[in-house]
Amino acid sequence: MPRPRLSTLAACTTALATALLGSATGAQAATAEHHSGTLSDGATWIADIPAQWNGTLLLFSHGFGPTAASDAPSAAAQEALLDAGYALAGSSYDPHGSMWALDSAERDQFGALAAFRGQVGTPTRVISVGQSMGGLINAQIARDGAGRVNGSLGLCGLVAGGVDLDNYQLDAEYTLATFFDPADADNLVNLGGQADAAALADRLSKAVETAQQTPAGRARIALVAAYLNLADWAPGQQPPARHDFAGQEQQQYAWLAQGLLRFIVPARWSVEQSAGGNTSWNTGVDYAGLLHKSAHAKQVAALYREAGLNLRTDLNRLTRGADITADPAAVAHLKRTSTAGQGVAVPLLDIHTTADQLVPVEQESAFAERVRTAGDSARLRQAYVARQGHCNFTTAEVIAGLHAVEHRLAAGHWDDAATADELQHSAAELNLGGAAFTDYRPSRQTGTR
């Protein structure tokens, strides 16, 4: 059988656009059949099936937060997908533990799929979809799901995994505390609970606000941002010019001022709760070498010069003081439950915004390298949306990504369907919020041990 041409994707997209525009009232979504149940570990699952089901089931993995069952990235996407004929399903993950529910998430997603088959019927095709932390789960499903899922779509996925996440965040928090809040330098890990974590986040945030008032403080905030892999394009702003180092720092600070630390510090407690101890360390880290790998190294050096600070002195101070050790059992637990990239068994398309403050786009570089090492690069494609914010996708971008995965399954290999131009064309035809796909290559992720 000849492979479908790219025009097949365009035809499918046009047909979907026509179907969606012709059902402005969301008729299929309004009349969808809803199912739910409980798995053996107490996780709940839900499913929604449109009256005119096209046979494809989307198995959705939700992100970090309350362990409640969800089956779509957003209400708007849910309505559009049901109206287009897709069935949707997803689980809560185990509700009895941490919101970092990686102990059970993949198992519960496969459990939800089995429950769907038993209660509803057998889909002709299953495509897994995951968002944020759910993007990590989705990558695990793409690795382990051969024979159960046919393809995968990842959205803003935390695909570098939990160990990398905790370590580069520790590098940033350690730098911040060293220069702005020394009293908390020994309080960054082994958090006592959500209240302690929230209080620490508040102190660190206030220290950053104070530091922003001086050139020296701004230079060191840029160093913190470099270790955090923090985007220099903030909401409501135009991207700063390549050599506008002060403008870049101002936009990085804007992310911090909007409460970024108040999210990631308490989230660390959830990871420690799940793993049973501290999962990050900086003993033996060369902070000069770490900065050298960052895309923001020139920015940091320039701001240090302008502030009259000696960058080498600060980097040496960080390296000498790096004495945080991890709990080996907790690290082993996190590696076992919260990693991906060891292989990809089914086609996977990852989509990421270029300025993601919570799950930096650099995670895609780390993930691609691990997939390449596993010998599975042919199954992975990555695409990028030029926009600020975590998981800040339009419905059109989500559905265009889904169509690209479907085209890959029909064609038998990746082709132009997953390029920025074709994804942009596919999304634009849907009239579902516009699109901003762009050719982009993320920088290397800092903080990988």
C-alpha positions as a Python dict, from the first residue, in 0.01 Angstrom:
ca = {
    (1, 'M'): (0, 0, 0),
    (2, 'P'): (148, 341, -89),
    (3, 'R'): (208, 566, 208),
    (4, 'P'): (-38, 856, 259),
    (5, 'R'): (89, 1179, 109),
    (6, 'L'): (111, 1497, 311),
    (7, 'S'): (-209, 1610, 140),
    (8, 'T'): (-382, 1337, 338),
    (9, 'L'): (-306, 1527, 659),
    (10, 'A'): (-437, 1849, 508),
    (11, 'A'): (-754, 1672, 398),
    (12, 'C'): (-807, 1526, 745),
    (13, 'T'): (-753, 1865, 902),
    (14, 'T'): (-997, 2031, 664),
    (15, 'A'): (-1256, 1763, 737),
    (16, 'L'): (-1213, 1811, 1110),
    (17, 'A'): (-1238, 2188, 1077),
    (18, 'T'): (-1559, 2147, 882),
    (19, 'A'): (-1699, 1910, 1143),
    (20, 'L'): (-1609, 2143, 1428),
    (21, 'L'): (-1741, 2454, 1260),
    (22, 'G'): (-2057, 2269, 1176),
    (23, 'S'): (-2115, 2174, 1537),
    (24, 'A'): (-2076, 2509, 1709),
    (25, 'T'): (-2307, 2400, 1987),
    (26, 'G'): (-2077, 2109, 2073),
    (27, 'A'): (-2346, 1852, 2004),
    (28, 'Q'): (-2126, 1547, 2045),
    (29, 'A'): (-1969, 1684, 2361),
    (30, 'A'): (-2308, 1763, 2507),
    (31, 'T'): (-2440, 1412, 2439),
    (32, 'A'): (-2122, 1216, 2515),
    (33, 'E'): (-2166, 900, 2718),
    (34, 'H'): (-1977, 922, 3047),
    (35, 'H'): (-1822, 629, 3229),
    (36, 'S'): (-1627, 608, 3554),
    (37, 'G'): (-1489, 354, 3795),
    (38, 'T'): (-1232, 276, 4062),
    (39, 'L'): (-912, 75, 4022),
    (40, 'S'): (-768, -168, 4276),
    (41, 'D'): (-536, 92, 4435),
    (42, 'G'): (-821, 339, 4485),
    (43, 'A'): (-746, 548, 4177),
    (44, 'T'): (-1053, 659, 3987),
    (45, 'W'): (-1091, 671, 3611),
    (46, 'I'): (-1330, 847, 3376),
    (47, 'A'): (-1413, 822, 3008),
    (48, 'D'): (-1629, 1018, 2766),
    (49, 'I'): (-1747, 864, 2441),
    (50, 'P'): (-1918, 1068, 2168),
    (51, 'A'): (-2226, 931, 1996),
    (52, 'Q'): (-2037, 913, 1667),
    (53, 'W'): (-1713, 763, 1795),
    (54, 'N'): (-1442, 740, 1530),
    (55, 'G'): (-1282, 441, 1705),
    (56, 'T'): (-977, 625, 1841),
    (57, 'L'): (-929, 653, 2217),
    (58, 'L'): (-710, 927, 2364),
    (59, 'L'): (-561, 816, 2697),
    (60, 'F'): (-482, 1137, 2883),
    (61, 'S'): (-225, 1176, 3165),
    (62, 'H'): (-285, 1489, 3373),
    (63, 'G'): (-18, 1704, 3535),
    (64, 'F'): (100, 1777, 3889),
    (65, 'G'): (-181, 1870, 4125),
    (66, 'P'): (-476, 1711, 4301),
    (67, 'T'): (-515, 1344, 4213),
    (68, 'A'): (-850, 1374, 4039),
    (69, 'A'): (-935, 1191, 3718),
    (70, 'S'): (-913, 1397, 3400),
    (71, 'D'): (-938, 1297, 3036),
    (72, 'A'): (-839, 1609, 2836),
    (73, 'P'): (-585, 1894, 2851),
    (74, 'S'): (-859, 2158, 2888),
    (75, 'A'): (-1234, 2199, 2872),
    (76, 'A'): (-1204, 2358, 2528),
    (77, 'A'): (-989, 2071, 2398),
    (78, 'Q'): (-1227, 1817, 2549),
    (79, 'E'): (-1523, 1967, 2366),
    (80, 'A'): (-1338, 1994, 2036),
    (81, 'L'): (-1205, 1639, 2055),
    (82, 'L'): (-1543, 1489, 2143),
    (83, 'D'): (-1707, 1684, 1863),
    (84, 'A'): (-1445, 1545, 1627),
    (85, 'G'): (-1539, 1190, 1732),
    (86, 'Y'): (-1258, 1093, 1970),
    (87, 'A'): (-1324, 901, 2290),
    (88, 'L'): (-1133, 1023, 2596),
    (89, 'A'): (-1016, 846, 2911),
    (90, 'G'): (-782, 906, 3204),
    (91, 'S'): (-718, 820, 3566),
    (92, 'S'): (-658, 1015, 3887),
    (93, 'Y'): (-350, 811, 3987),
    (94, 'D'): (-334, 680, 4343),
    (95, 'P'): (-512, 941, 4561),
    (96, 'H'): (-363, 824, 4890),
    (97, 'G'): (-12, 964, 4859),
    (98, 'S'): (178, 1257, 4714),
    (99, 'M'): (64, 1473, 4425),
    (100, 'W'): (391, 1359, 4268),
    (101, 'A'): (209, 1035, 4192),
    (102, 'L'): (468, 868, 3971),
    (103, 'D'): (463, 557, 4190),
    (104, 'S'): (128, 461, 4045),
    (105, 'A'): (56, 685, 3747),
    (106, 'E'): (168, 467, 3456),
    (107, 'R'): (10, 159, 3615),
    (108, 'D'): (-316, 344, 3673),
    (109, 'Q'): (-324, 474, 3316),
    (110, 'F'): (-290, 122, 3184),
    (111, 'G'): (-555, 20, 3440),
    (112, 'A'): (-789, 287, 3305),
    (113, 'L'): (-729, 157, 2953),
    (114, 'A'): (-813, -198, 3059),
    (115, 'A'): (-1125, -76, 3239),
    (116, 'F'): (-1233, 114, 2928),
    (117, 'R'): (-1195, -199, 2718),
    (118, 'G'): (-1400, -398, 2968),
    (119, 'Q'): (-1677, -144, 3017),
    (120, 'V'): (-1697, 30, 2678),
    (121, 'G'): (-1525, -179, 2414),
    (122, 'T'): (-1202, -217, 2221),
    (123, 'P'): (-1077, 93, 2038),
    (124, 'T'): (-942, 59, 1688),
    (125, 'R'): (-649, 276, 1796),
    (126, 'V'): (-515, 422, 2123),
    (127, 'I'): (-307, 740, 2135),
    (128, 'S'): (-168, 845, 2471),
    (129, 'V'): (-157, 1217, 2550),
    (130, 'G'): (18, 1374, 2850),
    (131, 'Q'): (61, 1725, 2985),
    (132, 'S'): (333, 1862, 3219),
    (133, 'M'): (407, 1591, 3480),
    (134, 'G'): (166, 1388, 3268),
    (135, 'G'): (407, 1439, 2979),
    (136, 'L'): (664, 1239, 3178),
    (137, 'I'): (402, 969, 3236),
    (138, 'N'): (317, 984, 2866),
    (139, 'A'): (684, 931, 2775),
    (140, 'Q'): (690, 628, 3003),
    (141, 'I'): (379, 496, 2830),
    (142, 'A'): (546, 555, 2492),
    (143, 'R'): (843, 354, 2623),
    (144, 'D'): (644, 66, 2776),
    (145, 'G'): (314, 65, 2591),
    (146, 'A'): (380, -133, 2273),
    (147, 'G'): (75, -348, 2208),
    (148, 'R'): (-143, -128, 2427),
    (149, 'V'): (-102, 214, 2266),
    (150, 'N'): (-25, 298, 1905),
    (151, 'G'): (127, 645, 1937),
    (152, 'S'): (180, 933, 2178),
    (153, 'L'): (147, 1310, 2196),
    (154, 'G'): (335, 1494, 2472),
    (155, 'L'): (246, 1849, 2576),
    (156, 'C'): (491, 2062, 2779),
    (157, 'G'): (623, 1738, 2924),
    (158, 'L'): (854, 1708, 3221),
    (159, 'V'): (1048, 1462, 3011),
    (160, 'A'): (1393, 1512, 3171),
    (161, 'G'): (1251, 1341, 3478),
    (162, 'G'): (1237, 1403, 3850),
    (163, 'V'): (1608, 1372, 3934),
    (164, 'D'): (1715, 1639, 3685),
    (165, 'L'): (1426, 1861, 3788),
    (166, 'D'): (1517, 1853, 4157),
    (167, 'N'): (1888, 1902, 4089),
    (168, 'Y'): (1873, 2208, 3865),
    (169, 'Q'): (1613, 2365, 4091),
    (170, 'L'): (1844, 2296, 4387),
    (171, 'D'): (2133, 2466, 4201),
    (172, 'A'): (1919, 2778, 4159),
    (173, 'E'): (1784, 2776, 4515),
    (174, 'Y'): (2132, 2714, 4660),
    (175, 'T'): (2272, 3009, 4463),
    (176, 'L'): (1983, 3228, 4570),
    (177, 'A'): (2021, 3139, 4937),
    (178, 'T'): (2400, 3176, 4932),
    (179, 'F'): (2389, 3537, 4815),
    (180, 'F'): (2050, 3665, 4931),
    (181, 'D'): (1925, 3447, 5221),
    (182, 'P'): (2217, 3270, 5396),
    (183, 'A'): (2001, 3177, 5694),
    (184, 'D'): (1816, 2931, 5470),
    (185, 'A'): (2120, 2775, 5304),
    (186, 'D'): (2074, 2461, 5519),
    (187, 'N'): (1695, 2451, 5482),
    (188, 'L'): (1661, 2378, 5111),
    (189, 'V'): (1603, 2001, 5126),
    (190, 'N'): (1445, 1752, 5367),
    (191, 'L'): (1150, 1987, 5396),
    (192, 'G'): (926, 1939, 5697),
    (193, 'G'): (594, 1971, 5515),
    (194, 'Q'): (390, 2198, 5293),
    (195, 'A'): (379, 2477, 5552),
    (196, 'D'): (758, 2476, 5593),
    (197, 'A'): (807, 2467, 5217),
    (198, 'A'): (565, 2755, 5163),
    (199, 'A'): (740, 2964, 5428),
    (200, 'L'): (1080, 2896, 5269),
    (201, 'A'): (945, 2990, 4928),
    (202, 'D'): (811, 3315, 5071),
    (203, 'R'): (1148, 3406, 5225),
    (204, 'L'): (1337, 3326, 4906),
    (205, 'S'): (1088, 3525, 4697),
    (206, 'K'): (1120, 3830, 4919),
    (207, 'A'): (1499, 3804, 4904),
    (208, 'V'): (1485, 3812, 4525),
    (209, 'E'): (1258, 4117, 4531),
    (210, 'T'): (1509, 4302, 4748),
    (211, 'A'): (1806, 4193, 4536),
    (212, 'Q'): (1646, 4323, 4218),
    (213, 'Q'): (1695, 4679, 4342),
    (214, 'T'): (2075, 4680, 4288),
    (215, 'P'): (2306, 4602, 3991),
    (216, 'A'): (2487, 4338, 4198),
    (217, 'G'): (2158, 4177, 4293),
    (218, 'R'): (2041, 4172, 3932),
    (219, 'A'): (2365, 4008, 3817),
    (220, 'R'): (2324, 3733, 4075),
    (221, 'I'): (1956, 3688, 3987),
    (222, 'A'): (2072, 3625, 3630),
    (223, 'L'): (2306, 3356, 3766),
    (224, 'V'): (2017, 3197, 3957),
    (225, 'A'): (1805, 3207, 3640),
    (226, 'A'): (2080, 3041, 3436),
    (227, 'Y'): (2096, 2746, 3676),
    (228, 'L'): (1716, 2727, 3678),
    (229, 'N'): (1704, 2712, 3295),
    (230, 'L'): (1465, 3006, 3327),
    (231, 'A'): (1328, 3161, 3008),
    (232, 'D'): (1405, 3527, 2942),
    (233, 'W'): (1072, 3599, 2773),
    (234, 'A'): (792, 3683, 3019),
    (235, 'P'): (415, 3726, 2970),
    (236, 'G'): (303, 4053, 2819),
    (237, 'Q'): (651, 4130, 2686),
    (238, 'Q'): (826, 4116, 2352),
    (239, 'P'): (1124, 3879, 2339),
    (240, 'P'): (1436, 4071, 2448),
    (241, 'A'): (1707, 4131, 2189),
    (242, 'R'): (1992, 3883, 2173),
    (243, 'H'): (2241, 4116, 2342),
    (244, 'D'): (1996, 4304, 2564),
    (245, 'F'): (2128, 4133, 2875),
    (246, 'A'): (1961, 4375, 3116),
    (247, 'G'): (1628, 4324, 2940),
    (248, 'Q'): (1670, 3949, 2959),
    (249, 'E'): (1730, 3966, 3334),
    (250, 'Q'): (1428, 4193, 3380),
    (251, 'Q'): (1204, 3935, 3216),
    (252, 'Q'): (1358, 3649, 3411),
    (253, 'Y'): (1293, 3847, 3727),
    (254, 'A'): (933, 3897, 3612),
    (255, 'W'): (882, 3519, 3621),
    (256, 'L'): (1026, 3504, 3974),
    (257, 'A'): (821, 3802, 4089),
    (258, 'Q'): (503, 3633, 3967),
    (259, 'G'): (544, 3354, 4223),
    (260, 'L'): (757, 3091, 4051),
    (261, 'L'): (942, 2998, 4371),
    (262, 'R'): (614, 2971, 4556),
    (263, 'F'): (525, 2686, 4324),
    (264, 'I'): (849, 2496, 4281),
    (265, 'V'): (963, 2493, 4644),
    (266, 'P'): (642, 2335, 4782),
    (267, 'A'): (645, 2098, 4484),
    (268, 'R'): (986, 1976, 4600),
    (269, 'W'): (824, 1864, 4924),
    (270, 'S'): (577, 1653, 4724),
    (271, 'V'): (864, 1485, 4540),
    (272, 'E'): (1047, 1417, 4869),
    (273, 'Q'): (724, 1284, 5018),
    (274, 'S'): (686, 1043, 4727),
    (275, 'A'): (1048, 928, 4725),
    (276, 'G'): (1086, 905, 5104),
    (277, 'G'): (1369, 1155, 5141),
    (278, 'N'): (1589, 1415, 4974),
    (279, 'T'): (1638, 1342, 4606),
    (280, 'S'): (1887, 1615, 4507),
    (281, 'W'): (2250, 1695, 4580),
    (282, 'N'): (2529, 1934, 4485),
    (283, 'T'): (2838, 1775, 4639),
    (284, 'G'): (3112, 1776, 4377),
    (285, 'V'): (2931, 2018, 4145),
    (286, 'D'): (3157, 2264, 3962),
    (287, 'Y'): (2942, 2575, 3938),
    (288, 'A'): (3172, 2741, 3685),
    (289, 'G'): (3142, 2440, 3458),
    (290, 'L'): (2768, 2438, 3512),
    (291, 'L'): (2736, 2801, 3402),
    (292, 'H'): (2958, 2739, 3101),
    (293, 'K'): (2696, 2496, 2968),
    (294, 'S'): (2413, 2748, 3001),
    (295, 'A'): (2275, 2949, 2710),
    (296, 'H'): (2270, 3246, 2952),
    (297, 'A'): (2644, 3241, 3030),
    (298, 'K'): (2722, 3553, 2825),
    (299, 'Q'): (2434, 3740, 2986),
    (300, 'V'): (2557, 3654, 3336),
    (301, 'A'): (2916, 3755, 3256),
    (302, 'A'): (2803, 4088, 3108),
    (303, 'L'): (2585, 4180, 3406),
    (304, 'Y'): (2863, 4088, 3649),
    (305, 'R'): (3102, 4319, 3464),
    (306, 'E'): (2851, 4603, 3469),
    (307, 'A'): (2794, 4553, 3842),
    (308, 'G'): (3165, 4546, 3916),
    (309, 'L'): (3145, 4196, 4060),
    (310, 'N'): (3398, 3918, 4016),
    (311, 'L'): (3210, 3626, 3864),
    (312, 'R'): (3493, 3380, 3926),
    (313, 'T'): (3490, 3466, 4298),
    (314, 'D'): (3116, 3395, 4323),
    (315, 'L'): (3144, 3069, 4127),
    (316, 'N'): (3431, 2950, 4345),
    (317, 'R'): (3230, 3034, 4655),
    (318, 'L'): (2940, 2824, 4528),
    (319, 'T'): (3165, 2530, 4442),
    (320, 'R'): (3343, 2537, 4780),
    (321, 'G'): (3016, 2551, 4974),
    (322, 'A'): (2838, 2275, 4781),
    (323, 'D'): (2785, 2010, 5047),
    (324, 'I'): (2421, 1902, 5013),
    (325, 'T'): (2391, 1524, 4995),
    (326, 'A'): (2096, 1316, 4888),
    (327, 'D'): (1933, 1010, 5041),
    (328, 'P'): (2056, 726, 4813),
    (329, 'A'): (1736, 526, 4861),
    (330, 'A'): (1522, 828, 4770),
    (331, 'V'): (1730, 895, 4458),
    (332, 'A'): (1704, 530, 4356),
    (333, 'H'): (1327, 547, 4406),
    (334, 'L'): (1299, 862, 4192),
    (335, 'K'): (1516, 715, 3917),
    (336, 'R'): (1300, 404, 3912),
    (337, 'T'): (962, 582, 3905),
    (338, 'S'): (1024, 923, 3753),
    (339, 'T'): (1246, 893, 3449),
    (340, 'A'): (1188, 848, 3078),
    (341, 'G'): (1392, 834, 2759),
    (342, 'Q'): (1542, 490, 2812),
    (343, 'G'): (1356, 397, 2495),
    (344, 'V'): (1052, 481, 2283),
    (345, 'A'): (845, 188, 2160),
    (346, 'V'): (575, 381, 1971),
    (347, 'P'): (586, 708, 1774),
    (348, 'L'): (598, 1011, 2004),
    (349, 'L'): (555, 1379, 1919),
    (350, 'D'): (649, 1622, 2195),
    (351, 'I'): (529, 1984, 2174),
    (352, 'H'): (673, 2256, 2400),
    (353, 'T'): (642, 2632, 2430),
    (354, 'T'): (974, 2809, 2384),
    (355, 'A'): (940, 3011, 2707),
    (356, 'D'): (817, 2766, 2972),
    (357, 'Q'): (887, 2886, 3326),
    (358, 'L'): (793, 2561, 3506),
    (359, 'V'): (918, 2289, 3272),
    (360, 'P'): (1195, 2458, 3072),
    (361, 'V'): (1210, 2376, 2704),
    (362, 'E'): (1571, 2261, 2761),
    (363, 'Q'): (1422, 1942, 2906),
    (364, 'E'): (1349, 1838, 2548),
    (365, 'S'): (1725, 1844, 2476),
    (366, 'A'): (1800, 1614, 2768),
    (367, 'F'): (1518, 1379, 2667),
    (368, 'A'): (1621, 1368, 2299),
    (369, 'E'): (1977, 1281, 2397),
    (370, 'R'): (1859, 990, 2610),
    (371, 'V'): (1629, 862, 2336),
    (372, 'R'): (1919, 892, 2091),
    (373, 'T'): (2142, 691, 2325),
    (374, 'A'): (1870, 424, 2342),
    (375, 'G'): (1869, 405, 1961),
    (376, 'D'): (1508, 517, 1921),
    (377, 'S'): (1543, 864, 1764),
    (378, 'A'): (1347, 753, 1459),
    (379, 'R'): (1031, 729, 1670),
    (380, 'L'): (1064, 1073, 1833),
    (381, 'R'): (979, 1414, 1691),
    (382, 'Q'): (973, 1743, 1881),
    (383, 'A'): (793, 2064, 1785),
    (384, 'Y'): (786, 2409, 1940),
    (385, 'V'): (537, 2692, 1987),
    (386, 'A'): (669, 3049, 2016),
    (387, 'R'): (478, 3155, 2324),
    (388, 'Q'): (536, 3225, 2693),
    (389, 'G'): (399, 3009, 2969),
    (390, 'H'): (374, 2650, 3084),
    (391, 'C'): (137, 2439, 2874),
    (392, 'N'): (10, 2758, 2708),
    (393, 'F'): (-126, 2591, 2394),
    (394, 'T'): (-431, 2671, 2189),
    (395, 'T'): (-679, 2395, 2112),
    (396, 'A'): (-573, 2422, 1749),
    (397, 'E'): (-211, 2345, 1839),
    (398, 'V'): (-312, 2040, 2043),
    (399, 'I'): (-529, 1899, 1765),
    (400, 'A'): (-269, 1974, 1497),
    (401, 'G'): (-21, 1772, 1703),
    (402, 'L'): (-271, 1488, 1731),
    (403, 'H'): (-321, 1486, 1355),
    (404, 'A'): (54, 1473, 1301),
    (405, 'V'): (71, 1161, 1521),
    (406, 'E'): (-219, 1006, 1327),
    (407, 'H'): (-44, 1087, 1000),
    (408, 'R'): (273, 920, 1131),
    (409, 'L'): (76, 606, 1218),
    (410, 'A'): (-76, 597, 869),
    (411, 'A'): (250, 671, 687),
    (412, 'G'): (470, 437, 888),
    (413, 'H'): (741, 698, 940),
    (414, 'W'): (779, 1065, 1029),
    (415, 'D'): (774, 1306, 736),
    (416, 'D'): (690, 1671, 683),
    (417, 'A'): (369, 1641, 887),
    (418, 'A'): (564, 1716, 1205),
    (419, 'T'): (750, 2020, 1072),
    (420, 'A'): (670, 2365, 1206),
    (421, 'D'): (531, 2480, 871),
    (422, 'E'): (295, 2187, 831),
    (423, 'L'): (181, 2195, 1193),
    (424, 'Q'): (115, 2567, 1159),
    (425, 'H'): (-84, 2513, 841),
    (426, 'S'): (-279, 2227, 998),
    (427, 'A'): (-363, 2430, 1311),
    (428, 'A'): (-458, 2745, 1120),
    (429, 'E'): (-725, 2559, 926),
    (430, 'L'): (-903, 2458, 1246),
    (431, 'N'): (-999, 2810, 1356),
    (432, 'L'): (-959, 2705, 1719),
    (433, 'G'): (-746, 2977, 1874),
    (434, 'G'): (-463, 3027, 1627),
    (435, 'A'): (-114, 2880, 1637),
    (436, 'A'): (249, 2981, 1668),
    (437, 'F'): (457, 2680, 1565),
    (438, 'T'): (815, 2776, 1495),
    (439, 'D'): (1145, 2623, 1391),
    (440, 'Y'): (1342, 2606, 1712),
    (441, 'R'): (1622, 2412, 1874),
    (442, 'P'): (1643, 2427, 2255),
    (443, 'S'): (1972, 2479, 2432),
    (444, 'R'): (2134, 2218, 2654),
    (445, 'Q'): (1980, 2171, 2995),
    (446, 'T'): (2198, 2271, 3289),
    (447, 'G'): (2199, 2083, 3618),
    (448, 'T'): (2218, 1728, 3485),
    (449, 'R'): (2441, 1522, 3713),
}
